Amino acid sequence: MNKIDINNYITKQMKEVLDFQEEFAKKNPAILNSIEEGRENYIKERAYWNENSLNLKEEKRVIQGKHGDINIHIYYPNNNNNLSCTLFIHGGGFIVGSPKTHERMIKYFCKYSKSVVVAIDYKLSPEYKYPVAIQECAFIANYLHENAQNFNINKNRISLMGDSAGANIAFNTNLYLRDEYKNNSYIKTLILYYGLYGLKDSTSRRLLGNKYDSLTKEDIKYYEDCYFENNKNDKKYYDCLSADLSYNIPPTYMCVGNLDPLLDDSITLNELLQINNIPCQLQIYKGVMHAFLHYTKIMPEANEALKMSAEFFRNNQ
């Protein structure tokens, strides 16, 4: 395969992450195409990176939705009432992950942004197919707007935030609120980390994507096969690049590593937002790979990205 040897370009700290992952994989061999095994290993591996995180006020609630109970985790910063709120949508290829697997980045964004963060434990694929995850996220965003007093938040200052597959869901949740609920006026910003936004092929996808990031062409096809029902769905709320971006798109922050196969997705979406005069900011971090925000324990780029996105968030409330 004509791929870049990332070992020649990654930072020292990124190399430490890869070394840890290799050792973890030896001790926890995955069963091919086993969703259950993949989820269990993902939880175990992420537990290490979430150790010794911030001590913030936290609570859990269960909200009844169209597809059953929706669990949400709420994190409060140490400041006053009438706060902005961020709905965090975790990544994991639509098939793994939860608020707990992303807790460290959630807590640090909560601290830096001084925003209440509500992390949704949306229903995963393949058990639940597109657009269930988007519908649940839109439902919770609207629920927060309509019940803001019960969360100690400002009903008109809600943002959407997600990483990887969660960034795709976050962007499309805004579109779903706009087009289906007919109201996304209260969505103040989009905070998107290394998402996939609709490209089928690109320079970065050809040169990058490997066993470390699980984003080869075959990997992405597998995630999509799990997400969609026999590939027959209308994918209106998947391909962000083909959406109507001419109206009601809030200011958008994006970041991505220059060794991420999804790099060109972010670059392309940023260009389209600029064409449509949407305030946007794209940060590209050198020497880091996909999902680097998980590694705030050792990677300065992860902390910087969270601080930069929090600053963008605060400046657009």
N, C-alpha and C positions, 0 to 999 in steps of 0.2 A: 504493500500500500504506500502511496506517495503522501506520507504524513510528515509533519515537522517533528523532530525529536525534541520534545518540550524540555527534557533534562538540560539542554544547552541554554535555556532561556529563563527558567523559573528562578525565583528568589530563593535564598537560603531557607527562609521560613516555609515557603511553599514546598520545598524538598522535604522538610521535616514532616509536614502533613502527609505527603505521599509515602514516606517511610513508615509512618504510623499506620496508614491504611493498608500497606502491604503486610505488615505484621498482623494486623487485625484479621485480614482475609485468610492468612494461614491458619489462624486459630479458630476462625468461624467460616469454614467453607460454605459457599452458597449452593443451594440446590437449583439447578437450571430451571428457569421459568416457574419457580415456586413463589407466588406472591406472599404467602404467609412467612416463608423463610426470609424473603427479602425485607419484609417489614420488621421482623424480629431483629435481624442483623443491623438494619438502619437505626433502630432505637438504641441498640447496644453501642454502636459506633459513635452516634451523636451524644450519648450520655457523657463520654469523656470530655468532649468539647464544651459541654454545658456546665461542667463542674465549677464550683466556687463562683457562681454568678452573683449579681447584685441582690440585695435584700430589699424587695419592694412589696408594698401592699398588693395582695393578689386575692381574687375570688373567682369562683366558678359558678356559672348559671346554666340552666337548661331551658331552651326556648323551643316551643312546639312549632314545627314547620310543616310544609306540604308533604315532605318525604319522611317525616318522623322527627324525633327529638334532634335538636342541634345543640351541641355542647360549645360553650364559649368560655375562654379564660380572659379575665380582665386584670390589667396591670395599671396601677396608679402611680404617677410621679409624686414627688414630695413638694407639691405646691398647691395653689388655691382652687376654689370652686370655678364653675363655669368654664371648664377646660375644653380645648380641642380634643377630638377623638380620632384615632387611626384604627381602621379595620385591617388587621394583618392576616394575609392569606398565604399559608406556607407552601413551599415547593415540595418536589418529590416525584416528578414525572406523572402526576395525577394519581399515583398508585400507592405511594408510601408517605409517611410523615404525619405530624400533628403539631399543635402548639408547643408541646413539650420538647420535641426534637429541635425546635428553633428558639428555645426560650432565651438563650443568652443574647442573641441579636435583638430579640423583642425587647428585653429589659434595657439594653443599652440604648436602643432607639427611644424608648420611653424616657430614660434619663436625659438624653441629649435634646430631645424635642419638647420635653415638658408636656407631653400629650398623654392622655389616657390611651392605652392600646388594648383593643379587644381582638383577641386571636380566635378565629373560628376553626373548629374541628369539623370541617365539611366532609361529606361522604365521599369516599374514595372509589375509583375505578379499579377493577372492572365490575365490581358489584353494582355500582351506580354509574350509569353512562351520562355523557354529555347530553343536555346542559345542566344536569342536577347540581353540580358544584357551583356553577355560576348562579343558578336560581337561588341556592341557599345563601350565597354571599350577598346577593342583591336583597334578599329577604331580610337578612340581619342588618345590612346597611340602612334599609328603610325602617326597620324596627328601632334601631338606635335613634334615627331621626324623629320618629313618632313618640318615643319613650325616653327622650333625653334626660328628663328630670330624674328618672330612676337610676341613671348612671352618673349623675353629677357632671354632665357634659353640655356643651353648647350644641343645640340641634342643627345649627347652620354652619358648623365647622367640623365636618367629618371628612376624612381622607381615606384613600385606599392604598394599601401597600402590599407588595408580594415579591417573592424571590422565585426565579426559575419558572416552573409551571404555574406557581402562584402569581407571578407577574402577569402571565397571560390571562389568568382568571381575573386578576384585579382590573386590568385594562378593559376586559370584556364585561365585567360587572358594571363599570361606569356606563358602557354602551347599553347594557340591558336596562339599567335604571332610566337612562335617557329615552330609549325607544319603547320599552314595554311598560314601565311605571310612569312614563311621561314626566319624570321629575328627577333630575340629578343636580339641581341648583345648589344643593347643600354640600356637594362634593368639592372640596377646596383644592386638593392636590392629589396627584398620583405619584407614588414612590415605587419605582420598579427596579429590581435588581436582576441583572443578567437573564432576562426572559426570552422565550421564543415567541415570535410575533407573526410568523406567517411565511417566511422564506422556505422554499423547498430545496434550494441549492444555493451555495454562495462560496466565495473564496475561503472564508473562515471555516465553513463546514467541510470543505475539501481538505484543507491543510491540517485541521485540528479535529479533536474527538478521538478518545482512546479508552483503554481499560480503566484509567484513573477517574475520568469524569463521567463515564457511562453515557456518552453522547455521540457514539458512532451513528452512522446512518441507520444501521440495524436497530440500535437501541431506541432511537427516536421513533422509528416505525412501530416498534413494540409498544411504546407508551401510547401512541396514537391508536393502535389497534385495541388496546385496553380501554381507552377513553371513549371511542366512538362505537356505536351500535352497527356492526357489520358494514362500516364505512358508508352508510346510507344517509347519515344525518345531514341536514342543512348546517354548514359550518360557519354561519354568519357570525357567531360569537366565538370564533377561534382565530380566524385570519385577520389580525388587527390591521395589517397593511392595506387590506382591501376595504376597510370600513370607511364610512363617511366621516372624515376628520375635520370637516369645515365648520362645525358648530358644537358647542357644549362639551368641549374637551378641556379639563382644568389644567393649570400649570403642571408640568410633568418632569420629574427627576429620574434619570436612569444612570446606572453604573454597570460596568462589565470589565472583565480582565481581557488583556490583549491576547491571551492564550486560550480563550473560550471559543468553542466552535459556534456559539450563538452571538459572537461579537457583531457580525454583519446585520443580524436582526435588530440590534439596538441602534446601530448606525443608520440603518434604513428608516426605522420608525422616527428617529430624531430628525432626519432630513424631511420626512413627510410632515411632521409637526411644525417645523420651521416654515415650510411652504404654506401651511395653513395659518401661519402667524400665531401659533400656540406657544406661550412661554415655556421653554424647556431647557434642560441642562443635561449634558451627557459627560460623565467622567469615565475615562478608560485607564485602568490601572495596569502598569507594565509588570510583567513577570509573574502574574497570578492567573489561576485557572477558574473554572466554573465553581460556584458555591463557596467562594473564599470568605464570605461574610460569616460563615460558621466558625471561623478560626481566630476570633478576637483574642484568644489566650496567647497567641504567639505572633500574629500577623498585624503589623502596623497599618497595612492597607485596609484591612477590615474595619479597624477602629476609625480610620480617616473617612472611609466611605459612609459609615453610620453617622459621623459628625457632619459631613457635608450634606447628606440627605436631610438630616434634622435641621440644619441651617436653612436649606431650601424650603423645607416644610414651614418653619417659623416665619420666613419672609413672605409667605404666600397665604397667610391666614386672614 
